[in-house]
């Protein structure tokens, strides 16, 4: 990392910065989309939800003792829209005015004619920044000056790119607030950074740090063993959750002319043999992803329901016919590595799109140029996963190169859409809304720094996004989201990867945690250091840091 300003599209932000700030309201890890007051101690809004008023808690204060005022809320909203990442303009685009009503009350007025029931809730997610702190600083620039916040923790110590330590604020104003009951139990939290995944794991085993989540299936299957695990000094745990998994996959950049034809994108998808990879690379740990809202009731499945068809029908001319008549399923193989039927299906699509085989190369029938592109990666560990895909692309006559770059270069290239293909990860919540505009809309496709990495621009998808945002109730939200999901899937904007529905964790045996794990998060800050366990552990491992 090289910045403590995570609100702008510059620099690489440090982990854990969210602990510094508080929001007007806060969510629950056991409820799909419920908000409870935090900085705001009272909320009022009309039945038509055209505005919302927040009453600020008089106890709320920043770490320097200054009370949180309405002017801080207004400043935050304005500075995020003017100088923050493009996401904020999209997310809060239907808010036309923020007014000081006096007596610690702030009003958010929504755009006339907009039906967006979610706005009342997402305005509460606004982190409140101190106006008096930022008035002498440039918000548009990345910085390594520890910022002033109002949360349970603040930055104590750091070495850029190496580690960052947060300390619990002793006079934290919301320590006894009901939403924080049982939380924020650690005196200090330190994040350590490693350039190499294996070195990082070995440092954990040596006791250099105490908790890690594993994202590498090979390491999880083969490297979490040894004396410390056998003696229960370290714990290896798989904890299930009900979080939507969103979409991870090889994302095409449709700004590149070679990827503009949907048939080309679909043909390329046949080169990814998930079944072989799961068997030979992933130790059978994963499931294939076939939805942008995976592991949730929002995911489409089977054929579209009558309700979904009614939503989709007005946009038929702008959507593939398969959206209406077929179940989406990524290419399925037998896992042996024999993909001859997939190669035949791909060849047919390539031919229809004007790409033929000549001297073993896939070339454009008109120009004679070979189909070639680069796959951009941030982690060398991902190369072993990409190489079988690359090999199958070569069998199709495609020249695919793989490039691994450092974090700074990677972030800058992705933000400016300077790539052909990369591994995209888009998370989802249980209540999709305004953020979908930032992910898939035509406007976002033209704005650098948004999360429409693929450059998706389809009038039908734009309208489906609006329907999702304006859904009047949960049932309609589910059906509209499923309809959007189908449009995205059949656009073949991504070659879907895989997912799991549990956390893979390892930690030194000094922690205790509540008996019940939240449905929608790990709830790590409800864990605590158990003095009895720590004493036993230190007796066996006296040099533990």
ABEGO torsion letter per residue (X at the ends): XABABAABABEBBBBGAAAABBBABBBBAABABBBBBBABABBBBBAAGABBBBBBBAABBBAAGBBBBAAAAAAAAAAAAAABBAAAAAAAAABABBBBAEGGBBBBBBBBGBBBAAAAAAAAABBBBBAAAAAABBAABBBABBBBBABABBBABBBBGABBBBBBBAABAAAABAAABGBGABABBBBBBBABAAAAAAAAAAGABABBBBABAAAAAAABBEAAAAAGABBBBBBBBABBAEBBBBBBBAABAAAABAAAAAAAAAABBAAAAAAAAAGGABBBBABAABGBAABBBEBBBAAAAAAAAAAAAABBAAAAABBBBBBBBAGAGBAAAAAAAAAAAAAAAGBBBBGGBBBBAAAGBBBBBBBBBABAAAAAAAAAAAAAAAAAGBBBBBBBBBAAAAAAAAAAGBBABBBBBBBBBABBBAAAAAAABAAAAABBGBABAAGBBBAAAAAAAAAAAABABAAAAAAAAAAAAAAAAAAGABBBBBBBABBBBBBBBABBBBABBBAABAGAAABBBBAAAAAAAAAABAABX
